[in-house]
Amino acid sequence: MTNERGQTVAVAYRRVSTDAQGGADRFGLESQRKQIEDYAAANNIDIVKWYDDVGESGAKDNRPALSQILYGDEVVNPPFEMVIVAKADRMARDIYLYYAYKHQLNQKGVKLVSVAEDFGSMGAFAPVLEAFIVAMAQVERETIRNRTFGARRIKSSTGKHAAGRAIFGYDIKDKRRVINEKEAAVVKEIFWQLSMGSKFIEIAAWLNENGYTTKMGNRWDRTHISNMVEKAPLYRGMTKNMLTDEWIPGDHEPILTEEELAAAQRGMAQNPYLNAPGKRGPRSKKK
């Protein structure tokens, strides 16, 4: 459909993987906008609306802005003829997602146009080239992921926090684990109850009854306690060397003493029903 000026009506989609790319780098939002606006001006296209996803991976489904385009009622034909992206990998870095999204748009009568590749000008070779470009984007994503994982493994071998969220009891500041004093007190309580022979589910019940929540603000269950036990060396100031899969001294302060952890381990060893369901009265050292 065209507007009263005879221009093709379209919307534009932009995506950056990190908040930092929202700036002026070559993959940033402004750079993508410039490419799309230049293409629109050269091809008599009126871009009516912009949709942006910031901090969203190209391999991730269910991105907020993209979902509005694909599954909402706004972007349909008429009036919109196309969705324009600066580069095919802004739509998706996964070949299966890319073609699923393109199919969804086709079902709505809307074309997907990539400025960098401009598949529409390739004639009979367009489908082959499009598949190749999208496949290369997926290969690039895998390369980036492997390179990032390799860097994390090397960093972990030096005793530093490599990646991921902080475990309960710690926060991450300046890429280091630092003790969260409020949570650390709960960690000590949990391991004290373990030393007294309490089951995971009993400890979780006690925490919930006393108004404590997990790191994410949720209710406790036995899997949370089990995960903390599995990572207990972290509470002794250790960290996992991802190169050797061994625990080594970390660069963070311990929450538990050697005696506290040993007592918890003895208590767990004496309880054959440690991770079993069912309740027995939860106990606490707190008055």
C-alpha positions in Angstrom: 0.0 0.0 0.0 1.2 3.5 -0.7 0.4 6.8 1.1 -1.0 10.0 -0.4 2.5 10.9 -1.6 2.8 7.6 -3.5 5.4 6.2 -1.0 5.5 2.6 0.2 4.5 2.4 3.8 6.8 0.4 6.1 8.0 0.0 9.7 11.6 -0.5 10.8 13.1 -2.9 13.3 16.4 -2.4 15.1 18.2 -4.7 17.6 21.4 -4.5 19.7 22.6 -7.3 21.9 23.9 -5.1 24.7 22.9 -1.8 26.2 26.4 -0.5 25.2 25.6 -1.0 21.6 22.8 1.5 22.0 25.5 4.1 21.4 27.3 5.1 18.3 29.2 2.0 17.3 28.8 0.4 13.9 26.1 -2.0 15.2 24.4 0.6 17.4 20.9 1.9 17.1 21.8 5.2 15.4 24.0 3.4 12.8 21.1 1.1 12.0 18.7 4.0 11.8 21.0 5.9 9.3 21.3 2.8 7.0 17.5 2.3 7.1 16.7 6.0 6.5 19.1 6.2 3.6 17.5 3.1 2.0 14.0 4.4 2.5 14.9 7.8 1.0 16.5 6.1 -2.1 13.5 3.8 -2.6 10.5 6.2 -1.9 9.6 4.4 1.4 7.8 6.1 4.3 8.8 4.6 7.6 5.9 5.2 9.9 7.1 3.5 13.1 10.3 2.2 14.6 10.6 -0.9 16.8 13.7 -1.4 19.0 15.0 -4.3 21.1 17.9 -3.3 23.3 20.0 -5.9 25.1 18.4 -8.8 23.2 20.3 -11.6 21.6 19.7 -12.5 17.9 19.3 -16.1 18.9 16.6 -15.3 21.4 12.9 -15.8 20.6 10.1 -13.7 22.3 11.8 -10.3 22.0 9.3 -7.6 23.1 9.5 -5.3 20.1 9.8 -8.1 17.6 6.9 -9.9 19.1 4.7 -6.8 18.6 5.6 -6.8 14.9 5.1 -10.6 14.4 2.1 -11.3 16.6 0.5 -8.0 17.3 -2.3 -6.3 15.4 -0.3 -3.2 14.4 1.9 -4.5 11.6 -0.4 -5.8 8.9 -0.9 -5.3 5.2 -2.6 -3.0 4.5 -1.3 -0.5 5.4 2.3 -1.8 5.9 4.1 -3.4 2.9 7.3 -4.3 4.7 9.5 -4.5 7.8 13.0 -3.0 7.1 16.1 -4.1 9.0 19.7 -2.8 8.5 21.1 -6.3 8.3 19.6 -9.8 8.3 21.2 -10.7 11.5 19.4 -7.9 13.3 16.2 -10.0 12.7 17.8 -13.3 13.9 21.2 -15.0 14.2 19.5 -18.4 14.1 18.6 -19.7 10.7 15.5 -21.5 11.9 14.2 -18.4 13.8 14.9 -16.2 10.8 12.8 -18.2 8.4 10.1 -18.7 11.0 9.9 -14.9 11.4 9.9 -14.4 7.7 7.1 -16.9 7.3 5.0 -15.2 10.0 5.4 -11.9 8.2 4.5 -13.5 4.9 1.3 -14.8 6.5 0.4 -11.1 7.2 1.2 -10.0 3.7 4.3 -8.1 4.9 7.8 -8.4 3.3 11.1 -8.5 5.2 13.7 -6.2 3.7 17.4 -6.2 4.7 19.2 -3.0 3.7 22.8 -4.5 3.8 21.9 -7.5 1.7 19.0 -6.2 -0.4 17.9 -9.7 -1.4 15.1 -8.3 -3.6 17.6 -7.0 -6.1 19.3 -10.4 -6.6 16.7 -12.0 -8.8 16.6 -15.8 -9.0 19.7 -16.0 -6.8 18.0 -14.2 -3.9 16.8 -17.2 -1.9 20.2 -19.0 -2.1 22.1 -15.8 -1.1 19.6 -15.1 1.7 20.0 -18.6 3.2 23.8 -18.3 3.0 23.9 -14.9 4.7 21.6 -16.1 7.5 23.6 -19.3 8.0 26.8 -17.2 8.2 25.2 -15.1 10.9 24.5 -18.3 12.9 28.1 -19.4 12.5 29.3 -16.0 13.7 27.0 -16.3 16.7 28.5 -19.7 17.6 32.1 -18.3 17.1 31.3 -15.4 19.4 29.8 -17.7 22.0 32.8 -20.1 21.9 35.3 -17.2 22.1 33.4 -15.7 25.1 33.2 -19.1 26.9 36.9 -19.6 26.3 37.7 -16.2 27.9 35.5 -17.1 30.9 37.3 -20.4 31.3 40.7 -18.7 31.4 39.5 -16.0 33.8 38.1 -18.7 36.1 41.5 -20.4 36.3 42.9 -17.3 38.0 40.3 -17.5 40.8 38.2 -14.6 39.6 34.4 -14.6 39.0 34.1 -15.5 35.4 30.4 -14.9 34.6 26.9 -15.4 35.6 24.7 -14.1 38.4 25.9 -13.9 42.0 25.1 -16.9 44.2 22.9 -16.2 47.3 25.1 -14.6 49.9 27.1 -12.5 47.5 26.7 -9.6 45.1 28.8 -8.8 42.0 30.6 -5.4 42.2 33.3 -4.4 39.7 33.2 -8.0 38.4 34.0 -9.5 41.9 32.0 -11.3 44.5 31.4 -9.2 47.6 29.5 -10.4 50.6 25.9 -9.4 51.0 25.7 -9.2 54.8 22.0 -9.7 55.1 22.1 -12.8 52.8 25.3 -14.1 54.4 23.4 -14.4 57.8 20.8 -16.6 56.1 23.6 -18.7 54.5 25.0 -19.4 58.0 21.6 -20.3 59.3 21.0 -22.7 56.4 24.3 -24.5 56.9 23.8 -24.6 60.7 20.4 -26.3 60.1 22.2 -28.8 57.8 24.7 -29.5 60.6 21.7 -30.4 62.8 20.4 -32.9 60.4 17.5 -31.0 58.8 16.3 -32.0 55.4 16.4 -29.5 52.5 12.6 -29.2 52.4 12.5 -28.5 56.2 15.0 -25.7 55.8 13.1 -24.2 52.9 9.9 -24.3 54.9 11.5 -22.6 57.8 12.9 -19.8 55.5 9.4 -19.3 53.9 7.7 -19.2 57.3 10.1 -16.6 58.5 9.7 -14.3 55.5 13.0 -15.0 53.7 13.1 -15.0 49.9 15.7 -16.2 47.4 18.0 -14.0 45.4 15.3 -13.5 42.9 12.6 -12.7 45.5 10.9 -16.1 45.2 9.8 -18.6 47.8 12.4 -21.2 48.8 12.2 -24.9 47.9 14.5 -27.8 48.4 16.2 -27.4 45.0 17.5 -24.0 46.2 19.1 -25.6 49.2 20.4 -28.4 47.1 22.1 -25.9 44.7 23.7 -24.1 47.6 25.1 -27.3 49.0 26.5 -28.2 45.5 28.3 -24.9 45.5 29.3 -24.9 49.1 33.0 -24.4 48.4 32.1 -20.9 47.1 31.1 -20.1 50.7 34.6 -21.1 51.8 36.2 -18.6 49.4 36.8 -21.1 46.6 35.8 -20.9 42.9 35.5 -23.4 40.1 38.3 -23.6 37.6 36.5 -24.2 34.4 39.6 -25.4 32.7 40.2 -28.3 35.1 36.8 -28.5 36.8 38.5 -28.2 40.2 37.9 -25.9 43.1 40.7 -23.4 43.6 41.1 -20.4 46.0 39.0 -17.5 44.8 39.5 -13.7 45.1 36.4 -13.3 47.3 35.9 -13.4 51.1 34.4 -16.6 52.6 31.1 -16.6 54.4 31.5 -19.9 56.2 34.4 -21.1 58.3 36.1 -24.4 57.7 34.5 -25.7 60.9 31.0 -24.6 59.9 31.2 -26.3 56.5 32.6 -29.5 58.0 29.8 -29.6 60.6 27.2 -29.2 57.8 28.8 -32.0 55.9 28.7 -34.3 58.9 25.1 -33.5 59.5 24.2 -34.2 55.8 26.2 -37.5 55.9 24.1 -38.7 58.8 20.8 -38.0 57.1 19.8 -40.6 54.5 16.7 -38.6 53.7 18.4 -35.3 53.1 16.7 -34.3 49.8 13.5 -36.3 50.4 10.0 -34.6 50.4 8.0 -34.4 53.6 8.3 -32.3 56.7 9.7 -32.7 60.1 9.5 -29.7 62.4 12.1 -27.1 61.1 14.6 -26.0 63.8 16.7 -23.0 64.1 19.5 -21.7 66.3 17.6 -18.4 66.3 15.5 -17.5 69.4 
